[in-house]
Amino acid sequence: MNVDTAAIPVGPVAIRQATRVGCPVCDASAIERGSFAGKALKGCERCGLEWFDPSAYQRDHLDQYLDDQTSPSAYYSLTTACDRDAFATRMQMLIDLTGQPSGRVLDVGCTVGTFLDAAASRGWEAVGVEPNGTAAAHARARGFAVHGGFFDRALASRLGAFDAVHLSEVIEHVFDPVDLLRIVRDTLVPGGVLIVTTPNFGTIAARALQRKPDEHVVHFRRGSLVAAAERAGLDVVSAGSLSRRRSIAAMQHSTTFGATGRALMRLLSALRLAAPVEWLLTPCFRDTLQLIARRSPNS
């Protein structure tokens, strides 16, 4: 990869303190896309990826993931009701694709353990990785094995092999998504299955609400996510957009909104309008990308 690198552990995997010359997915030349919050946004005309220049980030970027600042546990505790059905559906997909009624599944960025609960309820051994100590403590209190810190190759080697991996709303936080997917690939048993979800920056909603340079440092469209998975040596099964229900109560703690937006969410909750608004908004926002891939049975 065409990059001058000094890696430091940050985000859910590793942030690259670097001056990147080419696209982090396909190595094509970068073009300037503008600037957000003082950080240069670059893009790739070949695969469609966009990313923020890593050289603008400092080591204190770590703190937001460790100290319950970004993706706070309060937010994910309140999304449990909305997430439960989506995670049950994903778990059924993993069962169908692996052809196994039980096995080992790893949830990278497991937050408070909602997906782990969906997996355990189907008889799977569920293991989590979570750098947010408060969120990890919540998941452990629910009886799950959760490893604190960031998912990297050293941790992956200690965890052993898995039949399936769940990587939800994680990959957009790392500067080297291909490296993350390679680690995941090596974590899977031959024939093992991966589900990835991330904001779809091919949609207006994601571009309007999810450009958060302190958090979402790479922006995927379908083509760039497929390219990243294939470059990592994974066989792509499917990739496309889907809708997901959002929690109005949780949005009061979301970093997506400022004070005015959070006040509006509190008002909707006070007026008991949260649930109908959630259901009305769900089909309007097909702004989540879901990719399913597997490790080749022969690898």
ChimeraX attribute file (.defattr): number of C-alpha atoms within 10 A of each C-alpha:
attribute: neighborCount
match mode: 1-to-1
recipient: residues
	/A:1	13
	/A:2	14
	/A:3	14
	/A:4	12
	/A:5	14
	/A:6	10
	/A:7	11
	/A:8	14
	/A:9	16
	/A:10	25
	/A:11	28
	/A:12	25
	/A:13	26
	/A:14	21
	/A:15	25
	/A:16	23
	/A:17	20
	/A:18	17
	/A:19	15
	/A:20	22
	/A:21	15
	/A:22	18
	/A:23	25
	/A:24	25
	/A:25	27
	/A:26	19
	/A:27	16
	/A:28	16
	/A:29	16
	/A:30	20
	/A:31	14
	/A:32	14
	/A:33	14
	/A:34	12
	/A:35	13
	/A:36	13
	/A:37	8
	/A:38	9
	/A:39	18
	/A:40	17
	/A:41	21
	/A:42	22
	/A:43	23
	/A:44	22
	/A:45	12
	/A:46	15
	/A:47	21
	/A:48	20
	/A:49	26
	/A:50	25
	/A:51	25
	/A:52	26
	/A:53	23
	/A:54	20
	/A:55	13
	/A:56	12
	/A:57	17
	/A:58	12
	/A:59	11
	/A:60	8
	/A:61	14
	/A:62	18
	/A:63	14
	/A:64	18
	/A:65	21
	/A:66	22
	/A:67	15
	/A:68	16
	/A:69	12
	/A:70	18
	/A:71	20
	/A:72	22
	/A:73	22
	/A:74	18
	/A:75	21
	/A:76	23
	/A:77	16
	/A:78	17
	/A:79	20
	/A:80	17
	/A:81	14
	/A:82	17
	/A:83	19
	/A:84	15
	/A:85	15
	/A:86	15
	/A:87	20
	/A:88	18
	/A:89	13
	/A:90	18
	/A:91	24
	/A:92	15
	/A:93	15
	/A:94	25
	/A:95	20
	/A:96	11
	/A:97	18
	/A:98	17
	/A:99	9
	/A:100	11
	/A:101	12
	/A:102	16
	/A:103	17
	/A:104	19
	/A:105	26
	/A:106	27
	/A:107	23
	/A:108	25
	/A:109	30
	/A:110	27
	/A:111	28
	/A:112	31
	/A:113	31
	/A:114	21
	/A:115	27
	/A:116	28
	/A:117	20
	/A:118	22
	/A:119	27
	/A:120	18
	/A:121	13
	/A:122	16
	/A:123	13
	/A:124	20
	/A:125	18
	/A:126	25
	/A:127	23
	/A:128	27
	/A:129	24
	/A:130	26
	/A:131	27
	/A:132	27
	/A:133	19
	/A:134	19
	/A:135	28
	/A:136	26
	/A:137	19
	/A:138	17
	/A:139	22
	/A:140	16
	/A:141	12
	/A:142	14
	/A:143	12
	/A:144	20
	/A:145	17
	/A:146	27
	/A:147	20
	/A:148	19
	/A:149	21
	/A:150	23
	/A:151	24
	/A:152	17
	/A:153	17
	/A:154	10
	/A:155	15
	/A:156	16
	/A:157	12
	/A:158	8
	/A:159	15
	/A:160	12
	/A:161	20
	/A:162	23
	/A:163	25
	/A:164	29
	/A:165	27
	/A:166	26
	/A:167	21
	/A:168	19
	/A:169	19
	/A:170	22
	/A:171	28
	/A:172	21
	/A:173	23
	/A:174	23
	/A:175	27
	/A:176	21
	/A:177	23
	/A:178	22
	/A:179	21
	/A:180	22
	/A:181	22
	/A:182	18
	/A:183	20
	/A:184	27
	/A:185	28
	/A:186	21
	/A:187	22
	/A:188	23
	/A:189	19
	/A:190	17
	/A:191	19
	/A:192	23
	/A:193	29
	/A:194	28
	/A:195	22
	/A:196	20
	/A:197	22
	/A:198	24
	/A:199	28
	/A:200	24
	/A:201	24
	/A:202	19
	/A:203	16
	/A:204	13
	/A:205	16
	/A:206	18
	/A:207	15
	/A:208	11
	/A:209	13
	/A:210	19
	/A:211	17
	/A:212	17
	/A:213	20
	/A:214	15
	/A:215	19
	/A:216	21
	/A:217	23
	/A:218	26
	/A:219	27
	/A:220	22
	/A:221	21
	/A:222	19
	/A:223	15
	/A:224	19
	/A:225	29
	/A:226	24
	/A:227	19
	/A:228	24
	/A:229	25
	/A:230	17
	/A:231	16
	/A:232	21
	/A:233	19
	/A:234	25
	/A:235	20
	/A:236	19
	/A:237	14
	/A:238	11
	/A:239	18
	/A:240	18
	/A:241	20
	/A:242	15
	/A:243	16
	/A:244	20
	/A:245	20
	/A:246	20
	/A:247	22
	/A:248	24
	/A:249	21
	/A:250	21
	/A:251	22
	/A:252	23
	/A:253	20
	/A:254	18
	/A:255	18
	/A:256	14
	/A:257	16
	/A:258	11
	/A:259	10
	/A:260	9
	/A:261	14
	/A:262	20
	/A:263	14
	/A:264	15
	/A:265	22
	/A:266	18
	/A:267	15
	/A:268	17
	/A:269	16
	/A:270	11
	/A:271	9
	/A:272	11
	/A:273	13
	/A:274	18
	/A:275	15
	/A:276	10
	/A:277	16
	/A:278	17
	/A:279	14
	/A:280	11
	/A:281	14
	/A:282	15
	/A:283	13
	/A:284	11
	/A:285	18
	/A:286	19
	/A:287	24
	/A:288	22
	/A:289	23
	/A:290	22
	/A:291	21
	/A:292	23
	/A:293	24
	/A:294	25
	/A:295	24
	/A:296	17
	/A:297	10
	/A:298	6
	/A:299	11
